[in-house]
């Protein structure tokens, strides 16, 4: 008797991918803000570079989350279309 089923492992893997997507969304915004803030300090253009690179971070984060979610949805769809394997 198996302790975990394949569907359990797939669900845990999907949850991990979605958690990583959320974390990468936050990191992309933070890096965009930080880089823009550094440029503002060097170029003397506050707050324009901070706002611009924060926007770039938001766009990059949204694209990354979209890619991750669509990949997770594809893998869930593929696992549901396969017939369940029987293990005793």
C-alpha atoms as one frame of an Amber mdcrd trajectory, in Angstrom:
protein
   0.000   0.000   0.000   1.421   3.353  -1.045   1.496   6.203   1.410   0.953
   8.862  -1.290  -0.912   8.659  -4.573   0.366  10.200  -7.803  -2.387  12.815
  -7.599  -1.126  13.862  -4.150   2.397  14.336  -5.488   1.047  16.323  -8.435
  -0.965  18.552  -6.111   2.061  19.220  -3.888   4.214  19.960  -6.944   1.611
  22.397  -8.297   1.323  24.138  -4.918   5.106  24.502  -4.828   5.196  25.983
  -8.324   2.467  28.487  -7.477   4.245  29.481  -4.261   7.448  30.044  -6.222
   5.502  32.162  -8.729   4.161  34.376  -5.941   7.630  34.765  -4.457   9.128
  35.628  -7.844   6.375  38.240  -8.335   7.382  39.968  -5.096  11.099  39.705
  -5.889  10.618  41.185  -9.401   8.828  44.229  -7.981  11.418  44.660  -5.228
  14.338  44.427  -7.673  12.674  46.897 -10.040  12.105  49.352  -7.203  15.665
  48.931  -5.897  17.264  49.404  -9.319  15.109  52.453 -10.068  15.908  53.927
  -6.661  19.632  53.452  -7.274  19.377  55.111 -10.689  17.406  58.009  -9.212
  20.169  58.551  -6.672  22.893  58.564  -9.319  21.033  60.557 -11.963  19.129
  62.914  -9.665  15.765  62.118 -11.251  13.539  61.076  -8.310  10.913  59.598
  -8.519  10.858  58.817 -12.250  13.291  55.902 -12.483  11.853  54.346  -9.331
   8.351  54.454 -10.783   9.495  53.240 -14.211  11.502  50.292 -12.937   8.829
  49.407 -10.393   6.418  49.205 -13.310   8.905  47.008 -15.183   9.049  44.790
 -12.083   5.264  44.497 -11.952   5.115  43.573 -15.648   7.906  41.011 -15.274
   6.216  39.551 -12.188   2.837  39.265 -13.905   4.396  37.569 -16.939   6.247
  35.132 -14.704   3.099  34.292 -12.735   1.161  33.846 -15.991   3.781  31.441
 -17.358   3.918  29.464 -14.140   0.145  29.216 -13.747  -0.382  28.202 -17.368
   2.362  25.548 -17.042   0.727  24.253 -13.846  -2.701  24.185 -15.493  -1.283
  22.236 -18.443   0.299  19.672 -16.138  -2.943  19.308 -14.152  -4.899  18.907
 -17.389  -2.485  16.264 -18.649  -2.589  14.321 -15.402  -6.400  14.343 -15.396
  -6.625  13.148 -19.010  -4.510  10.060 -18.302  -6.294   7.000 -16.982  -5.412
   6.291 -13.360  -2.837   3.580 -12.869  -3.761   0.773 -10.560  -1.301  -0.104
  -7.845  -2.004  -2.690  -5.203
